[in-house]
């Protein structure tokens, strides 16, 4: 696949923790903030497509369940290609080329949508997209910005061609795949580790230096507490951002054409519950130092948010 579907916390083993709760949650809050930024960016882009009539035109080519089946098959084939690439190729050029194309294509959708408000056309959007992709290659710290923008673009592309029930089926299938890929085949760990090592824009990352004390023992007796520092990384795959957002945008698209206020209200409700579910997952991952599939619990929060929006009348 062209994006990760997992969240992971990479850290070394320690005997005792001495950092405050606020400090420990900084990385979680940072990823949550980036998640929310992607949600808002997706809303801005989809609203432009609805207002500009692009969404109505794209509805002519909406995916059927059969199309979703072949889409999933294509994704599975892509995963096999990536695993083969990881096993056989140790260079950098192919990975950089792949990242460049994915970021440029996905961010083009975002810049084209944002350009609607500024009167920009396809040419300007393409220039901005290519520039962002090039910036990521020249300035690696721009990874998170590229990942957030790309996630919003991927989400919008899916939302343009999915109806409500097709989106539900697609997300359930992808959540099941996420579970299998992490806990059974474990190939998602391989993909995430490789992409993370190469600092590719297929995940957003929060990194912090943790100061702790390690008990030094001699002959089984504690003789001192030695202060140490280590770098702790918390990562969230862009798929965990894009897919829940895609569902939210599908709901927004369906309502916005008749009731803009209700569409925004439903988007906020669904987005809040998606973020709450993500926050719980990230906090658990950080505490337990585990590699977990984030999509299933985020999807659960997303669907709970939709049901509340539906009951309240915002999503009807």
C-alpha positions in Angstrom: 0.0 0.0 0.0 1.1 3.6 -0.4 0.5 4.5 3.2 0.7 2.8 6.6 -2.2 1.6 8.6 -0.7 1.3 12.0 0.6 3.3 14.9 3.7 2.4 16.7 5.8 3.5 19.7 9.4 2.8 19.5 11.3 2.9 22.8 13.9 1.1 24.8 13.3 -0.9 28.0 13.6 1.0 31.3 13.4 0.0 34.9 11.7 3.1 36.3 9.9 6.2 34.8 10.5 9.6 36.2 8.8 12.0 33.8 5.6 13.8 34.4 2.2 12.9 32.8 2.1 16.2 30.8 5.6 15.5 29.4 4.6 12.0 28.6 1.5 13.1 26.7 3.3 15.7 24.5 3.8 13.4 21.6 0.3 12.1 21.8 -1.1 15.7 21.7 1.1 16.5 18.8 -0.2 13.7 16.7 -3.7 14.5 17.7 -3.2 18.1 16.6 -1.9 16.9 13.2 -4.9 14.6 12.9 -7.3 17.5 13.5 -5.4 19.7 11.0 -5.8 17.0 8.4 -9.6 16.8 9.2 -10.0 20.5 8.8 -8.0 20.5 5.6 -10.1 17.8 4.1 -13.3 19.7 5.0 -12.0 22.8 3.3 -11.1 20.9 0.1 -14.4 18.9 0.0 -16.4 22.0 0.6 -14.7 23.6 -2.4 -15.5 20.6 -4.6 -19.1 20.6 -3.5 -19.4 24.4 -4.1 -17.6 24.2 -7.4 -19.7 21.2 -8.7 -16.7 18.9 -8.9 -18.3 16.5 -6.4 -21.5 16.3 -8.4 -19.5 15.5 -11.5 -17.5 12.8 -9.8 -20.7 11.1 -8.5 -21.2 9.8 -12.0 -18.2 7.5 -11.6 -19.0 6.4 -8.0 -17.5 3.0 -7.0 -19.7 0.0 -6.7 -19.1 -2.9 -4.4 -17.4 -4.7 -7.3 -15.1 -1.8 -7.8 -14.2 -1.8 -4.1 -13.4 -5.5 -4.4 -10.9 -4.9 -7.2 -9.5 -1.8 -5.3 -8.7 -4.0 -2.3 -7.1 -6.6 -4.6 -5.0 -3.9 -6.2 -3.9 -2.7 -2.7 -3.0 -6.3 -1.7 -0.9 -6.6 -4.9 0.8 -3.3 -4.1 1.7 -4.5 -0.6 3.3 -7.6 -2.1 5.3 -5.4 -4.4 6.5 -3.3 -1.5 7.5 -6.3 0.6 9.4 -7.6 -2.4 11.1 -4.2 -2.8 12.1 -4.2 0.9 13.6 -7.6 0.6 15.5 -7.2 -2.6 16.4 -3.5 -2.8 18.6 -1.7 -0.4 19.1 1.6 -2.3 17.2 4.9 -1.9 16.3 6.0 -5.4 13.1 3.9 -5.8 11.8 4.8 -2.4 12.4 8.5 -3.1 10.7 8.2 -6.5 7.7 6.4 -5.0 7.4 9.0 -2.2 7.7 11.9 -4.6 4.9 10.6 -6.9 2.5 9.8 -4.0 3.0 13.1 -2.2 2.7 15.1 -5.5 -0.4 13.3 -6.6 -2.2 13.4 -3.3 -1.3 17.0 -2.5 -2.4 18.1 -6.0 -6.0 17.4 -4.9 -5.6 19.6 -1.8 -4.0 22.5 -3.6 -6.6 22.3 -6.4 -9.4 22.4 -3.8 -7.8 25.2 -1.8 -7.1 27.0 -5.1 -10.8 27.3 -5.6 -11.0 30.0 -2.9 -8.0 31.8 -4.3 -8.9 31.6 -7.9 -5.9 29.3 -8.7 -6.1 26.7 -11.5 -4.8 23.3 -12.2 -1.4 24.5 -13.3 -0.8 26.4 -10.1 -2.0 23.5 -8.1 0.4 21.2 -9.9 3.3 23.5 -9.3 2.5 23.7 -5.6 2.2 19.9 -5.4 5.5 19.2 -7.1 7.1 21.9 -5.0 5.9 20.3 -1.7 7.1 16.9 -2.9 10.5 18.3 -3.8 10.7 20.1 -0.4 10.2 16.8 1.4 13.2 15.4 -0.5 15.4 18.4 0.1 14.2 19.2 3.7 13.2 15.9 5.5 11.8 17.7 8.6 8.9 18.7 6.4 7.7 15.1 6.6 4.8 15.8 8.8 3.5 18.6 6.7 3.7 16.5 3.6 2.0 13.6 5.3 -0.9 15.6 6.6 -1.5 17.3 3.3 -1.2 14.0 1.4 -3.6 12.3 3.8 -6.2 15.0 3.2 -5.8 14.5 -0.5 -6.1 10.7 -0.4 -9.2 11.0 1.8 -10.8 13.5 -0.6 -10.1 11.3 -3.6 -11.8 8.3 -1.9 -14.7 10.4 -0.7 -15.4 11.7 -4.2 -16.1 8.2 -5.6 -17.6 6.5 -2.6 -21.3 6.5 -1.5 -22.2 6.0 2.1 -22.6 2.2 2.3 -19.7 1.6 0.0 -17.6 3.7 2.3 -18.8 1.7 5.3 -17.9 -1.6 3.6 -14.5 -0.3 2.5 -13.5 0.9 6.0 -14.7 -2.4 7.6 -12.6 -4.4 5.1 -9.6 -2.2 5.6 -9.9 -2.4 9.4 -10.0 -6.2 9.2 -6.9 -6.1 7.0 -5.2 -3.8 9.5 -5.8 -6.3 12.2 -4.5 -9.2 10.2 -1.5 -7.3 8.9 -0.4 -6.4 12.4 -1.3 -9.4 14.6 -1.3 -12.4 12.1 1.0 -11.8 9.1 2.8 -9.0 10.8 3.9 -7.6 7.5 2.6 -4.2 8.4 5.3 -4.0 11.1 7.9 -4.7 8.4 6.5 -1.9 6.2 6.2 0.6 9.0 9.7 -0.1 10.3 11.2 0.3 6.8 9.3 3.5 6.0 10.0 4.9 9.4 13.7 4.1 9.1 13.8 6.0 5.8 11.7 8.8 7.3 9.1 8.7 4.5 5.9 10.7 4.4 3.7 7.7 5.0 3.3 8.4 8.7 3.3 11.4 11.0 5.9 11.3 13.7 6.3 12.9 17.2 9.7 12.6 18.7 10.9 13.6 22.1 13.9 13.2 24.4 13.0 11.4 27.6 15.1 11.8 30.7 15.0 8.9 33.1 16.9 7.2 35.8 18.1 3.6 35.5 18.9 1.5 38.6 22.5 0.4 38.5 23.0 -3.0 40.3 26.1 -4.7 41.5 25.7 -8.3 42.6 22.0 -7.9 42.7 22.2 -4.8 45.0 21.1 -1.3 43.8 24.1 1.0 44.2 22.9 4.1 42.4 20.4 5.7 40.1 22.1 6.7 36.8 20.4 9.5 34.8 20.0 8.6 31.1 18.4 10.2 28.0 16.8 8.4 25.1 14.8 9.4 22.1 11.2 8.1 21.9 9.1 8.2 18.7 5.4 7.9 18.3 4.1 7.3 14.8 0.7 7.2 13.1 0.3 5.9 9.6 -1.3 8.2 7.1 -4.0 5.6 6.3 -5.2 6.0 9.9 -5.8 9.6 9.1 -7.1 9.3 5.5 -9.6 6.5 5.8 -11.7 7.8 8.8 -11.5 11.3 7.2 -12.8 9.8 3.9 -15.9 8.4 5.6 -16.5 11.8 7.3 -16.2 13.5 3.9 -18.6 11.1 2.3 -21.2 12.0 5.0 -20.4 15.7 4.6 -20.7 15.5 0.8 -24.1 13.8 0.9 -25.6 16.4 3.3 -23.8 19.6 2.1 -25.6 19.7 -1.2 -28.9 20.3 0.6 -28.0 21.6 4.1 -24.5 23.1 4.6 -25.0 23.8 8.3 -26.1 20.3 9.1 -23.2 19.0 7.0 -20.6 21.0 9.1 -22.3 19.9 12.3 -22.1 16.2 11.4 -18.5 16.6 10.3 -17.6 18.1 13.7 -19.4 15.4 15.7 -17.8 12.6 13.7 -14.4 14.2 13.8 -14.5 14.7 17.5 -15.3 11.0 18.2 -12.6 9.9 15.7 -10.1 12.1 17.5 -11.1 10.8 20.9 -10.7 7.2 19.8 -7.3 8.0 18.3 -6.3 9.7 21.5 -7.1 6.6 23.6 -5.2 4.4 21.2 -2.1 6.6 21.2 -2.1 6.9 25.0 -2.3 3.2 25.3 0.4 2.6 22.7 2.7 5.1 24.4 2.2 3.6 27.9 2.5 -0.1 26.8 5.2 0.4 24.1 3.2 -1.7 21.7 2.7 -1.9 17.9 -1.1 -1.8 17.4 -3.5 -1.4 14.4 -5.0 2.0 15.0 -7.7 1.9 12.3 -10.3 -0.5 14.0 -10.7 1.6 17.1 -10.7 4.9 15.1 -13.3 3.4 12.8 -15.4 2.5 15.9 -15.2 6.0 17.2 -16.0 7.4 13.7 -19.2 5.2 13.5 -20.2 6.1 17.0 -19.9 9.8 16.0 -22.0 9.2 12.9 -24.7 7.5 14.9 -24.9 10.4 17.4 -24.9 12.9 14.5 -27.7 10.9 12.9 -29.8 10.7 16.1 -29.3 14.4 16.7 -30.6 15.1 13.2 -27.3 16.6 11.9 -26.6 13.6 9.6 -30.1 13.2 8.2 
